[in-house]
Amino acid sequence: MVERKKKRGRETAGDMVRSLGLVMAGVVVVFFFAQPPASDSERIRPVDVAGDIRAFRADAPAVAVPGGLPDRWVSTVSMLTGEPRALRIGYNTPTGAYAEYAASTAPAAQVVEDLTGRGERLDPVDVGGATWEQYRDGDGSLSLVRAYGAVTVVVGTLRATAPLSELRVLAGSLTVA
C-alpha cells in the first residue's frame, strides 16, 4: 500500500495546538532554568580590595588609601587599571548609600573633571585637619578631592549617593603607608 503525503494547507486546528504546546513546553523549560538562585536576591556581595590596594601602593607608595572603615561599610567593587594608573573602590555605606574612592595618576584637571562630572566647586571641607576641595555635580552627587603628590584622590565621585557626613568618614579613613 502506498501512502500519500498530505497536501500543504490541510493542517487542522489540532495540529496548530500541538505545535503551540511543544513551543510552550520549551519556553517553560527555559524559564525554569533561567531563574536566579534564591541566594541571588538583593544581597550585597563584598569584594576583597586588599590585592588591588597593594598593587596600587606599589606604584604610588605615598598615596592615601582606604583602611579602618567601620564594620557596616561593605566594599562592593574594586577596579585597578594600567596607564594612567587608577584605583576605584565602591562601598555600600551603613545608610545604604554608595560612596566611592578613586585615585589616579592621570593629570589632576582631567581626573577632577571626569570624576566629579564637571561639578560646581563648593567651599572646601576639613576632614581630620586636612582640606579637601568639594564639588557637586548636576545630579547632586558630592565629591571630595585632594592631591597626594602626583596622585589625585576623589572620594564620592559622580556615581555617589552618600551624603557629606559619610564621605567625611571615608576620607577620614584614608591612610598613607
C-alpha positions as CSV (number, residue, x, y, z in Angstrom):
1,M,0.0,0.0,0.0
2,V,1.4,3.4,-1.0
3,E,0.9,6.2,1.5
4,R,0.0,9.6,0.1
5,K,1.5,12.7,1.6
6,K,-0.9,15.2,2.9
7,K,-1.1,18.4,0.8
8,R,0.1,21.5,2.4
9,G,-2.6,23.8,3.6
10,R,-4.7,21.0,5.0
11,E,-3.5,21.4,8.6
12,T,-6.1,21.3,11.3
13,A,-6.6,23.3,14.4
14,G,-5.4,20.3,16.4
15,D,-2.1,20.4,14.5
16,M,-1.6,24.0,15.4
17,V,-2.5,23.4,19.1
18,R,0.0,20.5,19.3
19,S,2.7,22.7,17.7
20,L,2.0,25.5,20.1
21,G,2.1,23.1,23.0
22,L,5.6,22.0,22.0
23,V,6.8,25.5,21.8
24,M,5.3,26.4,25.1
25,A,6.9,23.4,26.7
26,G,10.3,24.7,25.5
27,V,9.5,28.1,26.9
28,V,8.6,26.7,30.3
29,V,11.8,24.7,30.4
30,V,13.9,27.7,29.6
31,F,12.0,29.9,32.1
32,F,12.6,27.3,34.8
33,F,16.3,27.0,34.3
34,A,16.8,30.8,33.8
35,Q,15.6,31.7,37.3
36,P,18.3,33.2,39.5
37,P,19.1,31.2,42.6
38,A,17.5,32.3,45.9
39,S,20.9,33.3,47.2
40,D,21.0,36.0,44.4
41,S,18.2,38.1,45.9
42,E,19.3,41.6,46.7
43,R,22.2,40.5,48.9
44,I,25.3,42.7,48.9
45,R,28.3,40.8,47.9
46,P,31.5,42.1,49.5
47,V,34.7,42.0,47.4
48,D,38.3,41.8,48.8
49,V,40.1,45.0,47.9
50,A,43.4,44.2,49.6
51,G,45.2,43.0,46.4
52,D,44.2,46.0,44.3
53,I,45.3,48.3,47.1
54,R,48.7,46.6,47.5
55,A,49.3,46.7,43.7
56,F,48.3,50.4,43.5
57,R,50.6,51.3,46.5
58,A,53.5,49.5,44.8
59,D,53.3,52.2,42.1
60,A,52.2,55.1,44.3
61,P,53.5,54.5,47.8
62,A,52.7,58.0,49.2
63,V,49.0,57.9,48.3
64,A,46.3,57.6,50.9
65,V,44.1,54.5,50.5
66,P,41.0,53.3,52.5
67,G,41.6,51.5,55.7
68,G,39.9,51.2,59.0
69,L,36.3,51.9,57.9
70,P,33.6,50.9,60.3
71,D,32.2,47.4,60.1
72,R,29.0,48.3,58.3
73,W,30.9,49.7,55.3
74,V,30.9,47.0,52.6
75,S,33.3,47.1,49.6
76,T,31.3,46.1,46.6
77,V,33.6,46.8,43.7
78,S,37.3,47.2,43.1
79,M,39.0,48.1,39.8
80,L,42.6,48.7,39.1
81,T,43.7,49.9,35.7
82,G,47.0,50.3,33.9
83,E,48.2,53.6,32.3
84,P,47.4,56.0,33.7
85,R,47.4,54.0,36.9
86,A,44.0,54.2,38.7
87,L,42.2,52.5,41.6
88,R,38.5,52.7,42.2
89,I,36.7,51.1,45.2
90,G,33.0,51.3,45.7
91,Y,31.3,51.0,49.1
92,N,27.8,50.4,50.3
93,T,27.5,52.7,53.4
94,P,25.7,52.0,56.6
95,T,22.7,54.0,55.3
96,G,22.5,52.0,52.1
97,A,24.1,54.8,50.0
98,Y,27.0,54.4,47.6
99,A,30.4,56.0,48.2
100,E,33.4,55.6,46.0
101,Y,37.2,56.1,46.5
102,A,39.1,56.9,43.3
103,A,42.8,57.6,42.8
104,S,44.6,58.3,39.6
105,T,48.0,59.2,38.3
106,A,46.4,61.0,35.3
107,P,46.6,64.8,35.1
108,A,44.7,66.3,38.1
109,A,42.5,68.5,36.0
110,Q,41.3,65.6,33.9
111,V,40.7,63.4,37.0
112,V,38.7,66.1,38.7
113,E,36.6,66.8,35.5
114,D,35.9,63.1,34.8
115,L,35.1,62.0,38.4
116,T,33.1,65.0,39.6
117,G,31.1,65.3,36.4
118,R,32.4,68.8,35.8
119,G,30.8,69.6,39.1
120,E,30.4,73.0,40.7
121,R,33.2,73.8,43.1
122,L,31.8,74.4,46.6
123,D,33.5,75.6,49.8
124,P,36.4,73.4,51.0
125,V,35.8,70.8,53.7
126,D,38.0,70.0,56.6
127,V,38.5,66.3,57.3
128,G,40.7,65.4,60.2
129,G,42.8,68.6,59.8
130,A,43.2,68.1,56.0
131,T,41.5,70.4,53.5
132,W,39.5,68.7,50.7
133,E,38.0,70.5,47.7
134,Q,34.3,69.9,47.4
135,Y,32.3,69.5,44.2
136,R,28.6,68.9,43.4
137,D,27.6,67.6,40.0
138,G,24.3,68.3,38.2
139,D,22.6,65.3,39.8
140,G,23.6,66.5,43.3
141,S,26.4,63.9,43.9
142,L,29.1,65.2,46.1
143,S,32.8,64.6,45.6
144,L,35.8,65.5,47.8
145,V,39.1,66.0,46.1
146,R,42.7,66.1,47.4
147,A,46.1,65.7,45.8
148,Y,48.8,63.3,47.2
149,G,51.8,64.2,45.1
150,A,51.2,63.2,41.5
151,V,48.1,61.2,42.5
152,T,44.7,62.8,42.7
153,V,42.2,61.2,45.2
154,V,38.5,61.7,44.8
155,V,36.0,60.5,47.5
156,G,32.5,60.4,46.3
157,T,32.6,60.7,42.5
158,L,29.7,61.4,40.2
159,R,28.2,58.0,40.9
160,A,28.0,58.5,44.7
161,T,24.7,58.8,46.6
162,A,26.3,59.2,50.0
163,P,25.8,62.4,52.0
164,L,28.7,64.6,53.1
165,S,28.8,63.0,56.5
166,E,29.6,59.6,55.1
167,L,32.1,61.0,52.6
168,R,33.9,62.5,55.6
169,V,34.0,59.1,57.2
170,L,35.5,57.6,54.0
171,A,38.0,60.4,53.6
172,G,38.9,60.2,57.3
173,S,39.7,56.5,56.9
174,L,42.4,57.1,54.3
175,T,45.9,56.1,55.4
176,V,49.3,56.6,53.9
177,A,51.7,53.7,54.2
